Amino acid sequence: MIFDKRRTLDRVLKYSYQACDIRKVQCDDNEDNTLYPNIHALDEHPTCRALINIDRTKVDYDDKMLSVHYEENYHPGDVFEWVGTNTYWLIYL
């Protein structure tokens, strides 16, 4: 069953319209204590394929569900760049 789920994710990442490229980013604190931190892509984390689906239960804000391989090492609290849209997202669950 686990092998079949992995195979399904591999195929979805290859053929689905919701599949995209993402890249982990690093947030640095500013010296001038402004509201927004400096965000830049990490060179040691190249882009990887992920599946981003809309969570239809939220109407107040933009909430998406991320599916990515476990080996890519994404955890709650990580920030990633959605390469196709040049937007930044926070993983909170």
ABEGO torsion letter per residue (X at the ends): XAAAAAAAAAAAAAABAABBBBBBBBBBBBAAGBABBBBBBBAABBBBBBBBBBBAABAABBBBBBBBBAAAGBBBGBBBBBAAAGBBBBBAX
